[in-house]
Amino acid sequence: MTDGQNGSGADESARREQLRANLASVEQRIAAACAAAGRSRDEVTLVVVTKTYPASDVKLLSGLGVEDVAENRDQDAAPKAEECSGLNLSWHFVGQLQTNKVRSVLRYADRVHSVDRLRLIEALSAGVLKAEREPLGCLIQVDLGGESGGSGSGAPESASGPGRGGARPADVPDLAAALASAPGLRLDGVMAVAPLRGPMAGRPDLAFARLAEISSRVREVHPAATMVSAGMSGDLEQAIAAGATHVRVGTAVLGARPPLG
């Protein structure tokens, strides 16, 4: 074995131990948050957001027991998912999704958290039927920042705007009805990101409480839509306190991300 190979093996071992320690820290935070909220630990699923990190990290995470990983850009996710196709992983797509990326995303995603407009629902349904694949789990992304984002009547296809995406709260019932009746799709629940602007900016506790209210109203009509995807590295405790069932954690597990070029 060459020195280079030795170095590579040592690097992989060091990275594995770093990820193991970070996962243990995040697990401790989740467990403590569940205990503080009077919830069972098994009510919350950790989804590790692996965006910008290589497939090698995904493989290490799988070896450490991670079962749910998330990506937000199809151009990065598609080759990564293909390289990791032999692993026992559920892939979550959490970014703003343009309809021209639907076909690619449907090749690997088990669940899309960012459904925010009728046109996307229609495209996903048609794509699932054409691919003859299993039903796709879908969550409605809700804009809690006071911006219109997507809407039931359709939103711009560009994902380059200043908002984080999402449907207006007033549009959620119509989108939920459309999702629930769309062939090939399954309405799993709602998702949100703590807003950077608007009256709840800097108050993830208020934002996630609002998401819990929206989730409750959706479940009144669609009882199986029990998922609440909320909370990231900096605010997972507030999300769990408000009833999140899935927390999307990246930096706290994988480390600070390099800036995108």
C-alpha positions as CSV (number, residue, x, y, z in Angstrom):
1,M,0.0,0.0,0.0
2,T,1.4,3.4,-0.9
3,D,1.8,6.4,1.4
4,G,-1.0,8.1,-0.6
5,Q,-3.3,5.2,0.1
6,N,-2.4,5.2,3.8
7,G,-3.2,8.9,3.9
8,S,-6.5,8.4,2.2
9,G,-7.5,5.7,4.7
10,A,-6.4,7.8,7.6
11,D,-8.5,10.7,6.3
12,E,-11.5,8.5,5.9
13,S,-11.1,7.1,9.4
14,A,-10.8,10.7,10.8
15,R,-13.8,11.8,8.9
16,R,-15.9,8.9,10.1
17,E,-15.0,9.7,13.7
18,Q,-15.8,13.3,13.2
19,L,-19.2,12.4,11.8
20,R,-19.8,9.9,14.6
21,A,-19.1,12.6,17.2
22,N,-21.3,15.1,15.5
23,L,-24.2,12.7,15.1
24,A,-23.9,11.8,18.8
25,S,-24.1,15.5,19.7
26,V,-27.1,16.1,17.5
27,E,-28.8,13.0,18.9
28,Q,-28.2,14.3,22.4
29,R,-29.8,17.6,21.4
30,I,-32.8,15.9,19.9
31,A,-33.3,13.6,22.9
32,A,-33.1,16.6,25.3
33,A,-35.5,18.6,23.2
34,C,-38.0,15.7,23.1
35,A,-37.7,15.2,26.9
36,A,-38.2,18.9,27.5
37,A,-41.3,18.8,25.3
38,G,-42.7,15.7,26.9
39,R,-42.3,13.7,23.7
40,S,-40.9,10.3,23.0
41,R,-37.6,10.3,21.2
42,D,-39.0,8.0,18.5
43,E,-41.5,10.7,17.4
44,V,-38.7,12.7,15.7
45,T,-36.8,11.6,12.6
46,L,-33.3,13.1,11.9
47,V,-32.9,13.9,8.2
48,V,-29.2,14.7,7.4
49,V,-28.9,17.4,4.8
50,T,-25.9,16.4,2.7
51,K,-25.9,19.2,0.2
52,T,-22.5,20.3,-1.0
53,Y,-20.9,17.3,0.6
54,P,-19.6,14.3,-1.4
55,A,-21.0,10.8,-1.8
56,S,-18.2,9.5,0.4
57,D,-19.7,11.4,3.3
58,V,-23.1,9.9,2.5
59,K,-21.6,6.4,2.6
60,L,-19.9,7.1,5.9
61,L,-23.2,8.4,7.4
62,S,-25.0,5.3,6.2
63,G,-22.4,3.1,7.9
64,L,-23.0,5.1,11.1
65,G,-26.7,4.3,11.0
66,V,-28.2,7.3,9.2
67,E,-31.2,6.3,7.1
68,D,-32.6,9.6,5.8
69,V,-30.6,12.1,3.8
70,A,-31.7,15.3,2.0
71,E,-30.5,17.3,-1.0
72,N,-31.7,20.6,-2.4
73,R,-30.2,20.8,-5.9
74,D,-30.9,18.1,-8.4
75,Q,-27.7,18.6,-10.3
76,D,-25.8,17.6,-7.2
77,A,-28.3,15.1,-5.8
78,A,-28.8,12.9,-8.9
79,P,-25.2,11.7,-9.4
80,K,-24.7,11.4,-5.6
81,A,-27.9,9.3,-5.2
82,E,-26.8,7.1,-8.1
83,E,-23.4,6.5,-6.5
84,C,-25.0,5.6,-3.3
85,S,-27.9,3.5,-4.8
86,G,-26.9,0.3,-3.0
87,L,-27.3,1.8,0.4
88,N,-30.4,1.6,2.6
89,L,-31.3,5.2,2.4
90,S,-34.4,7.3,2.0
91,W,-33.7,10.4,-0.2
92,H,-35.6,13.6,0.6
93,F,-35.6,16.5,-1.8
94,V,-35.9,19.8,0.2
95,G,-35.1,22.6,-2.3
96,Q,-37.2,24.7,-4.6
97,L,-38.1,22.4,-7.4
98,Q,-38.6,23.5,-11.0
99,T,-40.9,21.4,-13.2
100,N,-38.1,20.7,-15.7
101,K,-36.2,18.9,-13.0
102,V,-39.1,16.6,-12.0
103,R,-38.2,13.7,-14.2
104,S,-34.7,13.5,-12.7
105,V,-35.7,14.0,-9.1
106,L,-38.3,11.2,-9.4
107,R,-35.4,8.7,-10.2
108,Y,-34.2,8.9,-6.6
109,A,-36.4,10.9,-4.3
110,D,-38.6,9.0,-1.9
111,R,-40.2,12.3,-0.6
112,V,-40.3,15.9,-1.8
113,H,-40.7,18.5,1.0
114,S,-41.0,21.6,-1.2
115,V,-44.3,21.3,-3.0
116,D,-45.7,24.8,-3.2
117,R,-47.8,25.2,-6.3
118,L,-50.4,23.5,-8.4
119,R,-48.3,23.3,-11.5
120,L,-45.6,21.3,-9.6
121,I,-48.3,18.9,-8.2
122,E,-49.4,18.3,-11.8
123,A,-45.9,17.7,-13.0
124,L,-45.0,15.4,-10.2
125,S,-48.2,13.3,-10.7
126,A,-47.6,13.0,-14.4
127,G,-44.0,12.1,-13.8
128,V,-44.8,9.4,-11.3
129,L,-47.4,7.8,-13.6
130,K,-45.0,7.9,-16.6
131,A,-42.2,6.3,-14.5
132,E,-44.5,3.7,-13.1
133,R,-42.8,4.0,-9.8
134,E,-44.2,3.8,-6.2
135,P,-46.2,6.7,-4.9
136,L,-44.2,9.8,-4.0
137,G,-44.5,11.3,-0.6
138,C,-45.1,15.0,-0.7
139,L,-45.1,17.8,1.8
140,I,-46.5,21.3,1.2
141,Q,-43.9,23.9,1.9
142,V,-45.4,26.9,3.7
143,D,-44.0,30.4,3.4
144,L,-44.0,31.8,7.0
145,G,-42.2,35.0,6.1
146,G,-45.1,37.1,4.8
147,E,-44.0,36.6,1.2
148,S,-46.2,35.1,-1.5
149,G,-43.8,32.5,-2.7
150,G,-45.7,29.8,-4.6
151,S,-49.5,29.7,-4.7
152,G,-52.2,27.5,-5.7
153,S,-52.5,29.3,-9.0
154,G,-48.9,28.8,-9.9
155,A,-45.6,30.6,-9.1
156,P,-42.6,31.6,-11.2
157,E,-40.4,28.8,-12.2
158,S,-37.2,30.7,-11.2
159,A,-35.8,29.7,-7.8
160,S,-33.4,32.6,-7.7
161,G,-35.6,35.1,-5.9
162,P,-34.9,36.4,-2.4
163,G,-37.5,34.2,-0.6
164,R,-37.1,30.6,0.5
165,G,-40.1,29.4,-1.4
166,G,-43.4,28.1,-0.1
167,A,-47.1,28.6,-0.5
168,R,-49.0,31.2,1.3
169,P,-50.8,29.8,4.4
170,A,-54.2,30.7,2.8
171,D,-53.3,28.5,-0.2
172,V,-52.5,25.4,1.8
173,P,-56.0,23.9,2.0
174,D,-56.4,24.0,-1.8
175,L,-52.9,22.6,-2.4
176,A,-53.6,19.8,0.1
177,A,-56.8,18.9,-1.7
178,A,-55.0,18.8,-5.0
179,L,-52.2,16.7,-3.6
180,A,-54.4,14.3,-1.9
181,S,-56.3,13.6,-5.1
182,A,-53.4,13.6,-7.5
183,P,-52.6,10.1,-8.9
184,G,-49.2,8.8,-7.8
185,L,-48.8,11.3,-5.0
186,R,-49.2,11.0,-1.2
187,L,-49.9,14.0,1.0
188,D,-47.6,13.4,4.0
189,G,-47.8,16.8,5.7
190,V,-46.2,20.3,5.8
191,M,-42.8,21.8,5.8
192,A,-41.3,25.2,6.6
193,V,-38.1,27.1,7.1
194,A,-37.9,29.7,9.9
195,P,-38.3,33.0,8.0
196,L,-35.5,35.5,7.5
197,R,-38.0,38.4,7.1
198,G,-41.5,39.4,8.2
199,P,-43.0,39.5,11.7
200,M,-41.6,36.1,12.7
201,A,-38.0,36.7,11.5
202,G,-35.7,35.7,14.3
203,R,-38.5,34.0,16.2
204,P,-38.4,30.3,15.1
205,D,-40.6,29.4,18.1
206,L,-43.4,31.6,16.8
207,A,-42.9,30.4,13.2
208,F,-43.0,26.8,14.1
209,A,-46.0,27.3,16.3
210,R,-47.8,28.8,13.3
211,L,-46.7,25.8,11.2
212,A,-48.2,23.5,13.9
213,E,-51.5,25.3,13.5
214,I,-51.5,24.9,9.8
215,S,-50.6,21.2,10.1
216,S,-53.5,20.7,12.5
217,R,-55.9,22.2,10.0
218,V,-54.6,20.0,7.2
219,R,-55.0,16.9,9.4
220,E,-58.6,17.8,10.1
221,V,-59.3,17.1,6.4
222,H,-56.4,14.7,5.7
223,P,-55.8,12.6,8.9
224,A,-52.8,10.7,7.4
225,A,-50.8,13.9,6.7
226,T,-49.0,13.8,10.0
227,M,-45.5,14.9,9.0
228,V,-44.2,18.3,10.1
229,S,-40.8,18.9,8.6
230,A,-39.2,21.9,10.5
231,G,-36.0,22.8,12.3
232,M,-32.4,22.8,11.2
233,S,-29.0,23.0,13.0
234,G,-29.7,26.3,14.7
235,D,-33.4,25.8,15.7
236,L,-34.2,22.2,16.0
237,E,-35.1,22.5,19.7
238,Q,-37.8,25.1,18.9
239,A,-39.1,22.9,16.1
240,I,-39.4,19.9,18.3
241,A,-41.1,21.9,21.0
242,A,-43.7,22.9,18.4
243,G,-44.3,19.3,17.3
244,A,-41.9,18.7,14.4
245,T,-41.7,15.1,13.3
246,H,-38.7,15.5,11.0
247,V,-35.7,17.8,11.6
248,R,-33.4,18.7,8.7
249,V,-29.9,19.0,10.0
250,G,-26.8,19.6,7.9
251,T,-24.1,21.8,9.4
252,A,-24.3,20.3,12.9
253,V,-23.6,16.9,11.5
254,L,-21.3,17.6,8.5
255,G,-19.6,20.9,9.5
256,A,-19.6,24.4,8.1
257,R,-20.3,24.3,4.4
258,P,-17.9,25.9,1.9
259,P,-19.4,28.8,0.0
260,L,-21.0,27.8,-3.3
261,G,-19.1,28.9,-6.4
